[in-house]
Every structure is written in structure tokens, then in C-alpha cells.
Amino acid sequence: MNCKPGDLAIIVMCPRGTEHLRGKILRLTTLAAPQRQHPGFAIDTTAAWHYEGPTLRTRCGSTIEVVNDCCLRPIRADDREADDVRQPDLLEA
């Protein structure tokens, strides 16, 4: 699983009809009940999250109650700090 409760996460992968949501940042609240596996997806689509904020909608107007974990990447301070530590090594090489 990519995310944890309370994470800020960015939507990085979008199924057809939700492409307009790519790049949207959400605060995740609780893990949702397991979802069905989407046919044709090789990755696990059963883990999903409830989120805070305005309700997301598909292009056709359907409400999105939960967002699949596989579509999200968490935004964490410790990840940024790890990147900052590695960056000077890249510049010196």
C-alpha cells in the first residue's frame, strides 16, 4: 500500500473518465472497505481511501466516494528530505 491515514496524497493515475483529476491533492482519512479488482488492471485496485474535502466527480458527473491507493502517491516531509540529501550527490557526479 502506498498511503497511510492522514497522508496528503497526489492523484497520479486516473482511469478513463477521471483524467481531469490527475494532480489533485487529497487528505486521506480512513481505509475504505475492499473494492473489487478492476478488470484489465495488472496492479491491485482493491485498496482505497476515503478523503476530506469537496466531492470528486467523473467527467459524466458520477460521485467518487473513494480513491484507489494505486492511483495515489503520498506527499511526506521525510520523502522530500531524503531527496534533498541525495541531490548534491547527483550534482557532483
N, C-alpha and C positions, 0 to 999 in steps of 0.2 A: 504494500500500500504506500502511496506517495505522501499522503497528508495525515495530519493529526487534528483532533478537536481544537478549535480556537485559532488555527492557522489562517493567515491571509494566503490566498492561492490565486494564481492566474489561470484562466482557461487557455490551454494551448492546443487542444484538439477538439474539433467540432464535427459531429455528424451532419449529414445533409440537412439543410433547413435551419441550421443554427450557426452558420459560418459568421454571421454578424456579431456573435458573442465572443469570438476569439480576441484575447487581450483583456477581457473584462476581469476585474479583481473582485473576489468574494471573500467574506469572512465565513469560515466553516464552523458550524455549531455541533451537530451530532451526526454520527454514522446512521445512515438510513437502513431500513430492512433490506436484506439482499435483493438485488434486482435480477431480472432474467438476463441470461447471456445473450447479447445481440448477435443474430446470425451473421456469419461472414466476417466477424472480428476475431483475429487470432489472439488478441490480448484479453485479459479478464475484464469484463464490463459489469461484474456483479456487485462490486463495492461502490457505494455512492454516498454523498453527503447532503445534509440539509444546510442551508446557508441563510445568513442575515441579509436584510436589505430588500430593495424592490424585487418583485416577482419577475423572473426571466420568462420570456416567451419565444416560441419558434417564429419563423417568418410568417407562418399561416395563423399565428395568434394563440396556439395551444400553450397552456401554462407548463412551465418546467418546475416541478416540485423539488427535485434532487438533481445533483450533478455528479456524474460518474467520476470516481477517483482517477481513472486512467486518462481523463481529459484535463486534469489539473496538475500544476506544479506548485509546490509551496514556496512562499517567499519568507525566508528566515534570515535573521541577522547573522547567525553562525555560518550560513552558506556564503553570505557576502564577505564576511571576514576571511573565510577560507580562500575565496577568490582573490582578495586583496593581498594575502600572504604569497600566493603563487605568482601574481602578476609581475613583480620585479624580476623573478627568475626568467620569465619569458622575455622581458625587455633586454636583459643582459646577454641572452644567448645569440 
